[in-house]
Amino acid sequence: MAISLSVVLLLAIILVVMIRSGSIKPLPALVAALFGFFLASTGMAPTIQRFMDSLAETVNKINF
């Protein structure tokens, strides 16, 4: 739960920065956000969640 909240917060910050810098317009950003929202309610959601969890574990194991 903490990882998904962190990812949502990070993506929200990136989205705001992209909108403010003009690299993405508000309407395409809204469409992308709605796509993600509706994708989360499909059967693909558990697969995406497992991928994100394994990616987070991999990044966590990297020692700098």
mmCIF file of the N, C-alpha and C atoms, coordinates in Angstrom:
data_MODEL
# 
_entry.id   MODEL 
# 
loop_
_atom_site.group_PDB 
_atom_site.id 
_atom_site.type_symbol 
_atom_site.label_atom_id 
_atom_site.label_alt_id 
_atom_site.label_comp_id 
_atom_site.label_asym_id 
_atom_site.label_entity_id 
_atom_site.label_seq_id 
_atom_site.pdbx_PDB_ins_code 
_atom_site.Cartn_x 
_atom_site.Cartn_y 
_atom_site.Cartn_z 
_atom_site.occupancy 
_atom_site.B_iso_or_equiv 
_atom_site.pdbx_formal_charge 
_atom_site.auth_seq_id 
_atom_site.auth_comp_id 
_atom_site.auth_asym_id 
_atom_site.auth_atom_id 
_atom_site.pdbx_PDB_model_num 
ATOM 1   N N  . MET A 1 1  ? 0.827   -1.197 0.000   1.00 0.00 ? 1  MET A N  1 
ATOM 2   C CA . MET A 1 1  ? 0.000   0.000  0.000   1.00 0.00 ? 1  MET A CA 1 
ATOM 3   C C  . MET A 1 1  ? 0.862   1.249  0.000   1.00 0.00 ? 1  MET A C  1 
ATOM 4   N N  . ALA A 1 2  ? 1.932   1.254  0.785   1.00 0.00 ? 2  ALA A N  1 
ATOM 5   C CA . ALA A 1 2  ? 2.797   2.427  0.854   1.00 0.00 ? 2  ALA A CA 1 
ATOM 6   C C  . ALA A 1 2  ? 3.498   2.671  -0.475  1.00 0.00 ? 2  ALA A C  1 
ATOM 7   N N  . ILE A 1 3  ? 3.847   1.578  -1.173  1.00 0.00 ? 3  ILE A N  1 
ATOM 8   C CA . ILE A 1 3  ? 4.511   1.732  -2.458  1.00 0.00 ? 3  ILE A CA 1 
ATOM 9   C C  . ILE A 1 3  ? 3.552   2.325  -3.474  1.00 0.00 ? 3  ILE A C  1 
ATOM 10  N N  . SER A 1 4  ? 2.328   1.839  -3.531  1.00 0.00 ? 4  SER A N  1 
ATOM 11  C CA . SER A 1 4  ? 1.385   2.354  -4.523  1.00 0.00 ? 4  SER A CA 1 
ATOM 12  C C  . SER A 1 4  ? 1.032   3.810  -4.240  1.00 0.00 ? 4  SER A C  1 
ATOM 13  N N  . LEU A 1 5  ? 0.954   4.190  -2.971  1.00 0.00 ? 5  LEU A N  1 
ATOM 14  C CA . LEU A 1 5  ? 0.686   5.586  -2.640  1.00 0.00 ? 5  LEU A CA 1 
ATOM 15  C C  . LEU A 1 5  ? 1.855   6.458  -3.062  1.00 0.00 ? 5  LEU A C  1 
ATOM 16  N N  . SER A 1 6  ? 3.073   5.990  -2.862  1.00 0.00 ? 6  SER A N  1 
ATOM 17  C CA . SER A 1 6  ? 4.257   6.743  -3.273  1.00 0.00 ? 6  SER A CA 1 
ATOM 18  C C  . SER A 1 6  ? 4.300   6.894  -4.788  1.00 0.00 ? 6  SER A C  1 
ATOM 19  N N  . VAL A 1 7  ? 3.962   5.839  -5.509  1.00 0.00 ? 7  VAL A N  1 
ATOM 20  C CA . VAL A 1 7  ? 3.961   5.902  -6.968  1.00 0.00 ? 7  VAL A CA 1 
ATOM 21  C C  . VAL A 1 7  ? 2.895   6.869  -7.455  1.00 0.00 ? 7  VAL A C  1 
ATOM 22  N N  . VAL A 1 8  ? 1.728   6.838  -6.858  1.00 0.00 ? 8  VAL A N  1 
ATOM 23  C CA . VAL A 1 8  ? 0.659   7.764  -7.251  1.00 0.00 ? 8  VAL A CA 1 
ATOM 24  C C  . VAL A 1 8  ? 1.084   9.196  -6.990  1.00 0.00 ? 8  VAL A C  1 
ATOM 25  N N  . LEU A 1 9  ? 1.690   9.456  -5.855  1.00 0.00 ? 9  LEU A N  1 
ATOM 26  C CA . LEU A 1 9  ? 2.147   10.809 -5.545  1.00 0.00 ? 9  LEU A CA 1 
ATOM 27  C C  . LEU A 1 9  ? 3.236   11.261 -6.516  1.00 0.00 ? 9  LEU A C  1 
ATOM 28  N N  . LEU A 1 10 ? 4.190   10.387 -6.809  1.00 0.00 ? 10 LEU A N  1 
ATOM 29  C CA . LEU A 1 10 ? 5.252   10.715 -7.750  1.00 0.00 ? 10 LEU A CA 1 
ATOM 30  C C  . LEU A 1 10 ? 4.691   11.003 -9.136  1.00 0.00 ? 10 LEU A C  1 
ATOM 31  N N  . LEU A 1 11 ? 3.771   10.153 -9.609  1.00 0.00 ? 11 LEU A N  1 
ATOM 32  C CA . LEU A 1 11 ? 3.187   10.374 -10.920 1.00 0.00 ? 11 LEU A CA 1 
ATOM 33  C C  . LEU A 1 11 ? 2.346   11.644 -10.960 1.00 0.00 ? 11 LEU A C  1 
ATOM 34  N N  . ALA A 1 12 ? 1.671   11.956 -9.871  1.00 0.00 ? 12 ALA A N  1 
ATOM 35  C CA . ALA A 1 12 ? 0.892   13.201 -9.816  1.00 0.00 ? 12 ALA A CA 1 
ATOM 36  C C  . ALA A 1 12 ? 1.808   14.419 -9.910  1.00 0.00 ? 12 ALA A C  1 
ATOM 37  N N  . ILE A 1 13 ? 2.932   14.372 -9.222  1.00 0.00 ? 13 ILE A N  1 
ATOM 38  C CA . ILE A 1 13 ? 3.890   15.490 -9.284  1.00 0.00 ? 13 ILE A CA 1 
ATOM 39  C C  . ILE A 1 13 ? 4.447   15.633 -10.692 1.00 0.00 ? 13 ILE A C  1 
ATOM 40  N N  . ILE A 1 14 ? 4.806   14.499 -11.316 1.00 0.00 ? 14 ILE A N  1 
ATOM 41  C CA . ILE A 1 14 ? 5.327   14.547 -12.684 1.00 0.00 ? 14 ILE A CA 1 
ATOM 42  C C  . ILE A 1 14 ? 4.272   15.107 -13.633 1.00 0.00 ? 14 ILE A C  1 
ATOM 43  N N  . LEU A 1 15 ? 3.024   14.701 -13.461 1.00 0.00 ? 15 LEU A N  1 
ATOM 44  C CA . LEU A 1 15 ? 1.941   15.192 -14.309 1.00 0.00 ? 15 LEU A CA 1 
ATOM 45  C C  . LEU A 1 15 ? 1.752   16.698 -14.163 1.00 0.00 ? 15 LEU A C  1 
ATOM 46  N N  . VAL A 1 16 ? 1.775   17.196 -12.946 1.00 0.00 ? 16 VAL A N  1 
ATOM 47  C CA . VAL A 1 16 ? 1.631   18.640 -12.718 1.00 0.00 ? 16 VAL A CA 1 
ATOM 48  C C  . VAL A 1 16 ? 2.789   19.398 -13.357 1.00 0.00 ? 16 VAL A C  1 
ATOM 49  N N  . VAL A 1 17 ? 4.000   18.903 -13.199 1.00 0.00 ? 17 VAL A N  1 
ATOM 50  C CA . VAL A 1 17 ? 5.170   19.559 -13.794 1.00 0.00 ? 17 VAL A CA 1 
ATOM 51  C C  . VAL A 1 17 ? 5.058   19.566 -15.317 1.00 0.00 ? 17 VAL A C  1 
ATOM 52  N N  . MET A 1 18 ? 4.610   18.448 -15.893 1.00 0.00 ? 18 MET A N  1 
ATOM 53  C CA . MET A 1 18 ? 4.479   18.382 -17.349 1.00 0.00 ? 18 MET A CA 1 
ATOM 54  C C  . MET A 1 18 ? 3.401   19.324 -17.866 1.00 0.00 ? 18 MET A C  1 
ATOM 55  N N  . ILE A 1 19 ? 2.311   19.453 -17.141 1.00 0.00 ? 19 ILE A N  1 
ATOM 56  C CA . ILE A 1 19 ? 1.246   20.378 -17.552 1.00 0.00 ? 19 ILE A CA 1 
ATOM 57  C C  . ILE A 1 19 ? 1.735   21.819 -17.443 1.00 0.00 ? 19 ILE A C  1 
ATOM 58  N N  . ARG A 1 20 ? 2.400   22.128 -16.348 1.00 0.00 ? 20 ARG A N  1 
ATOM 59  C CA . ARG A 1 20 ? 2.868   23.514 -16.146 1.00 0.00 ? 20 ARG A CA 1 
ATOM 60  C C  . ARG A 1 20 ? 3.964   23.903 -17.115 1.00 0.00 ? 20 ARG A C  1 
ATOM 61  N N  . SER A 1 21 ? 4.806   22.929 -17.509 1.00 0.00 ? 21 SER A N  1 
ATOM 62  C CA . SER A 1 21 ? 5.889   23.248 -18.443 1.00 0.00 ? 21 SER A CA 1 
ATOM 63  C C  . SER A 1 21 ? 5.400   23.292 -19.885 1.00 0.00 ? 21 SER A C  1 
ATOM 64  N N  . GLY A 1 22 ? 4.198   22.818 -20.132 1.00 0.00 ? 22 GLY A N  1 
ATOM 65  C CA . GLY A 1 22 ? 3.637   22.853 -21.472 1.00 0.00 ? 22 GLY A CA 1 
ATOM 66  C C  . GLY A 1 22 ? 3.984   21.645 -22.318 1.00 0.00 ? 22 GLY A C  1 
ATOM 67  N N  . SER A 1 23 ? 4.657   20.652 -21.740 1.00 0.00 ? 23 SER A N  1 
ATOM 68  C CA . SER A 1 23 ? 5.007   19.480 -22.535 1.00 0.00 ? 23 SER A CA 1 
ATOM 69  C C  . SER A 1 23 ? 3.824   18.537 -22.713 1.00 0.00 ? 23 SER A C  1 
ATOM 70  N N  . ILE A 1 24 ? 2.787   18.709 -21.922 1.00 0.00 ? 24 ILE A N  1 
ATOM 71  C CA . ILE A 1 24 ? 1.535   17.967 -22.118 1.00 0.00 ? 24 ILE A CA 1 
ATOM 72  C C  . ILE A 1 24 ? 0.386   18.916 -21.797 1.00 0.00 ? 24 ILE A C  1 
ATOM 73  N N  . LYS A 1 25 ? -0.605  18.864 -22.632 1.00 0.00 ? 25 LYS A N  1 
ATOM 74  C CA . LYS A 1 25 ? -1.766  19.737 -22.448 1.00 0.00 ? 25 LYS A CA 1 
ATOM 75  C C  . LYS A 1 25 ? -2.726  19.107 -21.432 1.00 0.00 ? 25 LYS A C  1 
ATOM 76  N N  . PRO A 1 26 ? -3.582  19.912 -20.808 1.00 0.00 ? 26 PRO A N  1 
ATOM 77  C CA . PRO A 1 26 ? -4.493  19.377 -19.786 1.00 0.00 ? 26 PRO A CA 1 
ATOM 78  C C  . PRO A 1 26 ? -5.456  18.295 -20.294 1.00 0.00 ? 26 PRO A C  1 
ATOM 79  N N  . LEU A 1 27 ? -6.007  18.442 -21.503 1.00 0.00 ? 27 LEU A N  1 
ATOM 80  C CA . LEU A 1 27 ? -6.961  17.442 -21.982 1.00 0.00 ? 27 LEU A CA 1 
ATOM 81  C C  . LEU A 1 27 ? -6.303  16.070 -22.206 1.00 0.00 ? 27 LEU A C  1 
ATOM 82  N N  . PRO A 1 28 ? -5.144  15.980 -22.886 1.00 0.00 ? 28 PRO A N  1 
ATOM 83  C CA . PRO A 1 28 ? -4.494  14.665 -22.984 1.00 0.00 ? 28 PRO A CA 1 
ATOM 84  C C  . PRO A 1 28 ? -4.095  14.090 -21.623 1.00 0.00 ? 28 PRO A C  1 
ATOM 85  N N  . ALA A 1 29 ? -3.737  14.947 -20.681 1.00 0.00 ? 29 ALA A N  1 
ATOM 86  C CA . ALA A 1 29 ? -3.414  14.482 -19.337 1.00 0.00 ? 29 ALA A CA 1 
ATOM 87  C C  . ALA A 1 29 ? -4.651  13.894 -18.667 1.00 0.00 ? 29 ALA A C  1 
ATOM 88  N N  . LEU A 1 30 ? -5.787  14.525 -18.863 1.00 0.00 ? 30 LEU A N  1 
ATOM 89  C CA . LEU A 1 30 ? -7.038  14.011 -18.310 1.00 0.00 ? 30 LEU A CA 1 
ATOM 90  C C  . LEU A 1 30 ? -7.398  12.667 -18.939 1.00 0.00 ? 30 LEU A C  1 
ATOM 91  N N  . VAL A 1 31 ? -7.224  12.561 -20.240 1.00 0.00 ? 31 VAL A N  1 
ATOM 92  C CA . VAL A 1 31 ? -7.507  11.302 -20.925 1.00 0.00 ? 31 VAL A CA 1 
ATOM 93  C C  . VAL A 1 31 ? -6.597  10.193 -20.398 1.00 0.00 ? 31 VAL A C  1 
ATOM 94  N N  . ALA A 1 32 ? -5.306  10.503 -20.221 1.00 0.00 ? 32 ALA A N  1 
ATOM 95  C CA . ALA A 1 32 ? -4.364  9.505  -19.696 1.00 0.00 ? 32 ALA A CA 1 
ATOM 96  C C  . ALA A 1 32 ? -4.742  9.094  -18.274 1.00 0.00 ? 32 ALA A C  1 
ATOM 97  N N  . ALA A 1 33 ? -5.145  10.051 -17.450 1.00 0.00 ? 33 ALA A N  1 
ATOM 98  C CA . ALA A 1 33 ? -5.538  9.738  -16.077 1.00 0.00 ? 33 ALA A CA 1 
ATOM 99  C C  . ALA A 1 33 ? -6.800  8.877  -16.051 1.00 0.00 ? 33 ALA A C  1 
ATOM 100 N N  . LEU A 1 34 ? -7.760  9.206  -16.893 1.00 0.00 ? 34 LEU A N  1 
ATOM 101 C CA . LEU A 1 34 ? -8.978  8.398  -16.962 1.00 0.00 ? 34 LEU A CA 1 
ATOM 102 C C  . LEU A 1 34 ? -8.685  6.999  -17.491 1.00 0.00 ? 34 LEU A C  1 
ATOM 103 N N  . PHE A 1 35 ? -7.777  6.895  -18.461 1.00 0.00 ? 35 PHE A N  1 
ATOM 104 C CA . PHE A 1 35 ? -7.381  5.583  -18.965 1.00 0.00 ? 35 PHE A CA 1 
ATOM 105 C C  . PHE A 1 35 ? -6.792  4.743  -17.838 1.00 0.00 ? 35 PHE A C  1 
ATOM 106 N N  . GLY A 1 36 ? -5.916  5.334  -17.034 1.00 0.00 ? 36 GLY A N  1 
ATOM 107 C CA . GLY A 1 36 ? -5.339  4.613  -15.908 1.00 0.00 ? 36 GLY A CA 1 
ATOM 108 C C  . GLY A 1 36 ? -6.379  4.218  -14.884 1.00 0.00 ? 36 GLY A C  1 
ATOM 109 N N  . PHE A 1 37 ? -7.318  5.111  -14.635 1.00 0.00 ? 37 PHE A N  1 
ATOM 110 C CA . PHE A 1 37 ? -8.384  4.825  -13.677 1.00 0.00 ? 37 PHE A CA 1 
ATOM 111 C C  . PHE A 1 37 ? -9.224  3.638  -14.135 1.00 0.00 ? 37 PHE A C  1 
ATOM 112 N N  . PHE A 1 38 ? -9.626  3.636  -15.392 1.00 0.00 ? 38 PHE A N  1 
ATOM 113 C CA . PHE A 1 38 ? -10.451 2.548  -15.900 1.00 0.00 ? 38 PHE A CA 1 
ATOM 114 C C  . PHE A 1 38 ? -9.639  1.269  -16.107 1.00 0.00 ? 38 PHE A C  1 
ATOM 115 N N  . LEU A 1 39 ? -8.360  1.387  -16.417 1.00 0.00 ? 39 LEU A N  1 
ATOM 116 C CA . LEU A 1 39 ? -7.501  0.218  -16.545 1.00 0.00 ? 39 LEU A CA 1 
ATOM 117 C C  . LEU A 1 39 ? -7.372  -0.504 -15.213 1.00 0.00 ? 39 LEU A C  1 
ATOM 118 N N  . ALA A 1 40 ? -7.408  0.252  -14.123 1.00 0.00 ? 40 ALA A N  1 
ATOM 119 C CA . ALA A 1 40 ? -7.287  -0.344 -12.788 1.00 0.00 ? 40 ALA A CA 1 
ATOM 120 C C  . ALA A 1 40 ? -8.472  -1.235 -12.446 1.00 0.00 ? 40 ALA A C  1 
ATOM 121 N N  . SER A 1 41 ? -9.586  -1.068 -13.127 1.00 0.00 ? 41 SER A N  1 
ATOM 122 C CA . SER A 1 41 ? -10.750 -1.893 -12.830 1.00 0.00 ? 41 SER A CA 1 
ATOM 123 C C  . SER A 1 41 ? -10.879 -3.090 -13.779 1.00 0.00 ? 41 SER A C  1 
ATOM 124 N N  . THR A 1 42 ? -9.891  -3.302 -14.630 1.00 0.00 ? 42 THR A N  1 
ATOM 125 C CA . THR A 1 42 ? -9.934  -4.428 -15.558 1.00 0.00 ? 42 THR A CA 1 
ATOM 126 C C  . THR A 1 42 ? -9.205  -5.624 -14.981 1.00 0.00 ? 42 THR A C  1 
ATOM 127 N N  . GLY A 1 43 ? -9.212  -6.707 -15.717 1.00 0.00 ? 43 GLY A N  1 
ATOM 128 C CA . GLY A 1 43 ? -8.504  -7.909 -15.305 1.00 0.00 ? 43 GLY A CA 1 
ATOM 129 C C  . GLY A 1 43 ? -6.991  -7.784 -15.394 1.00 0.00 ? 43 GLY A C  1 
ATOM 130 N N  . MET A 1 44 ? -6.507  -6.751 -16.067 1.00 0.00 ? 44 MET A N  1 
ATOM 131 C CA . MET A 1 44 ? -5.058  -6.543 -16.182 1.00 0.00 ? 44 MET A CA 1 
ATOM 132 C C  . MET A 1 44 ? -4.446  -5.921 -14.936 1.00 0.00 ? 44 MET A C  1 
ATOM 133 N N  . ALA A 1 45 ? -5.262  -5.377 -14.064 1.00 0.00 ? 45 ALA A N  1 
ATOM 134 C CA . ALA A 1 45 ? -4.765  -4.658 -12.889 1.00 0.00 ? 45 ALA A CA 1 
ATOM 135 C C  . ALA A 1 45 ? -3.843  -5.512 -12.014 1.00 0.00 ? 45 ALA A C  1 
ATOM 136 N N  . PRO A 1 46 ? -4.171  -6.763 -11.693 1.00 0.00 ? 46 PRO A N  1 
ATOM 137 C CA . PRO A 1 46 ? -3.253  -7.556 -10.865 1.00 0.00 ? 46 PRO A CA 1 
ATOM 138 C C  . PRO A 1 46 ? -1.901  -7.800 -11.530 1.00 0.00 ? 46 PRO A C  1 
ATOM 139 N N  . THR A 1 47 ? -1.895  -7.982 -12.844 1.00 0.00 ? 47 THR A N  1 
ATOM 140 C CA . THR A 1 47 ? -0.638  -8.186 -13.559 1.00 0.00 ? 47 THR A CA 1 
ATOM 141 C C  . THR A 1 47 ? 0.225   -6.933 -13.509 1.00 0.00 ? 47 THR A C  1 
ATOM 142 N N  . ILE A 1 48 ? -0.393  -5.792 -13.710 1.00 0.00 ? 48 ILE A N  1 
ATOM 143 C CA . ILE A 1 48 ? 0.341   -4.528 -13.639 1.00 0.00 ? 48 ILE A CA 1 
ATOM 144 C C  . ILE A 1 48 ? 0.863   -4.304 -12.227 1.00 0.00 ? 48 ILE A C  1 
ATOM 145 N N  . GLN A 1 49 ? 0.047   -4.612 -11.219 1.00 0.00 ? 49 GLN A N  1 
ATOM 146 C CA . GLN A 1 49 ? 0.471   -4.448 -9.829  1.00 0.00 ? 49 GLN A CA 1 
ATOM 147 C C  . GLN A 1 49 ? 1.651   -5.350 -9.505  1.00 0.00 ? 49 GLN A C  1 
ATOM 148 N N  . ARG A 1 50 ? 1.620   -6.601 -9.959  1.00 0.00 ? 50 ARG A N  1 
ATOM 149 C CA . ARG A 1 50 ? 2.746   -7.514 -9.724  1.00 0.00 ? 50 ARG A CA 1 
ATOM 150 C C  . ARG A 1 50 ? 4.014   -7.002 -10.396 1.00 0.00 ? 50 ARG A C  1 
ATOM 151 N N  . PHE A 1 51 ? 3.876   -6.475 -11.615 1.00 0.00 ? 51 PHE A N  1 
ATOM 152 C CA . PHE A 1 51 ? 5.032   -5.914 -12.320 1.00 0.00 ? 51 PHE A CA 1 
ATOM 153 C C  . PHE A 1 51 ? 5.616   -4.732 -11.550 1.00 0.00 ? 51 PHE A C  1 
ATOM 154 N N  . MET A 1 52 ? 4.755   -3.832 -11.095 1.00 0.00 ? 52 MET A N  1 
ATOM 155 C CA . MET A 1 52 ? 5.234   -2.663 -10.348 1.00 0.00 ? 52 MET A CA 1 
ATOM 156 C C  . MET A 1 52 ? 5.878   -3.082 -9.029  1.00 0.00 ? 52 MET A C  1 
ATOM 157 N N  . ASP A 1 53 ? 5.308   -4.093 -8.364  1.00 0.00 ? 53 ASP A N  1 
ATOM 158 C CA . ASP A 1 53 ? 5.903   -4.594 -7.121  1.00 0.00 ? 53 ASP A CA 1 
ATOM 159 C C  . ASP A 1 53 ? 7.277   -5.193 -7.371  1.00 0.00 ? 53 ASP A C  1 
ATOM 160 N N  . SER A 1 54 ? 7.415   -5.982 -8.432  1.00 0.00 ? 54 SER A N  1 
ATOM 161 C CA . SER A 1 54 ? 8.722   -6.583 -8.720  1.00 0.00 ? 54 SER A CA 1 
ATOM 162 C C  . SER A 1 54 ? 9.729   -5.521 -9.133  1.00 0.00 ? 54 SER A C  1 
ATOM 163 N N  . LEU A 1 55 ? 9.274   -4.499 -9.848  1.00 0.00 ? 55 LEU A N  1 
ATOM 164 C CA . LEU A 1 55 ? 10.160  -3.403 -10.216 1.00 0.00 ? 55 LEU A CA 1 
ATOM 165 C C  . LEU A 1 55 ? 10.627  -2.646 -8.974  1.00 0.00 ? 55 LEU A C  1 
ATOM 166 N N  . ALA A 1 56 ? 9.727   -2.403 -8.043  1.00 0.00 ? 56 ALA A N  1 
ATOM 167 C CA . ALA A 1 56 ? 10.091  -1.716 -6.802  1.00 0.00 ? 56 ALA A CA 1 
ATOM 168 C C  . ALA A 1 56 ? 11.070  -2.557 -5.983  1.00 0.00 ? 56 ALA A C  1 
ATOM 169 N N  . GLU A 1 57 ? 10.864  -3.869 -5.938  1.00 0.00 ? 57 GLU A N  1 
ATOM 170 C CA . GLU A 1 57 ? 11.788  -4.738 -5.213  1.00 0.00 ? 57 GLU A CA 1 
ATOM 171 C C  . GLU A 1 57 ? 13.164  -4.740 -5.859  1.00 0.00 ? 57 GLU A C  1 
ATOM 172 N N  . THR A 1 58 ? 13.208  -4.749 -7.181  1.00 0.00 ? 58 THR A N  1 
ATOM 173 C CA . THR A 1 58 ? 14.478  -4.719 -7.896  1.00 0.00 ? 58 THR A CA 1 
ATOM 174 C C  . THR A 1 58 ? 15.237  -3.431 -7.629  1.00 0.00 ? 58 THR A C  1 
ATOM 175 N N  . VAL A 1 59 ? 14.543  -2.315 -7.689  1.00 0.00 ? 59 VAL A N  1 
ATOM 176 C CA . VAL A 1 59 ? 15.180  -1.029 -7.416  1.00 0.00 ? 59 VAL A CA 1 
ATOM 177 C C  . VAL A 1 59 ? 15.640  -0.973 -5.961  1.00 0.00 ? 59 VAL A C  1 
ATOM 178 N N  . ASN A 1 60 ? 14.861  -1.552 -5.071  1.00 0.00 ? 60 ASN A N  1 
ATOM 179 C CA . ASN A 1 60 ? 15.216  -1.545 -3.653  1.00 0.00 ? 60 ASN A CA 1 
ATOM 180 C C  . ASN A 1 60 ? 16.475  -2.360 -3.372  1.00 0.00 ? 60 ASN A C  1 
ATOM 181 N N  . LYS A 1 61 ? 16.714  -3.397 -4.155  1.00 0.00 ? 61 LYS A N  1 
ATOM 182 C CA . LYS A 1 61 ? 17.876  -4.254 -3.949  1.00 0.00 ? 61 LYS A CA 1 
ATOM 183 C C  . LYS A 1 61 ? 19.171  -3.659 -4.494  1.00 0.00 ? 61 LYS A C  1 
ATOM 184 N N  . ILE A 1 62 ? 19.071  -2.659 -5.345  1.00 0.00 ? 62 ILE A N  1 
ATOM 185 C CA . ILE A 1 62 ? 20.272  -2.045 -5.925  1.00 0.00 ? 62 ILE A CA 1 
ATOM 186 C C  . ILE A 1 62 ? 20.982  -1.250 -4.831  1.00 0.00 ? 62 ILE A C  1 
ATOM 187 N N  . ASN A 1 63 ? 22.254  -1.553 -4.664  1.00 0.00 ? 63 ASN A N  1 
ATOM 188 C CA . ASN A 1 63 ? 23.073  -0.831 -3.692  1.00 0.00 ? 63 ASN A CA 1 
ATOM 189 C C  . ASN A 1 63 ? 23.922  0.194  -4.438  1.00 0.00 ? 63 ASN A C  1 
ATOM 190 N N  . PHE A 1 64 ? 23.798  1.423  -4.048  1.00 0.00 ? 64 PHE A N  1 
ATOM 191 C CA . PHE A 1 64 ? 24.571  2.474  -4.695  1.00 0.00 ? 64 PHE A CA 1 
ATOM 192 C C  . PHE A 1 64 ? 25.877  2.664  -4.019  1.00 0.00 ? 64 PHE A C  1 
# 
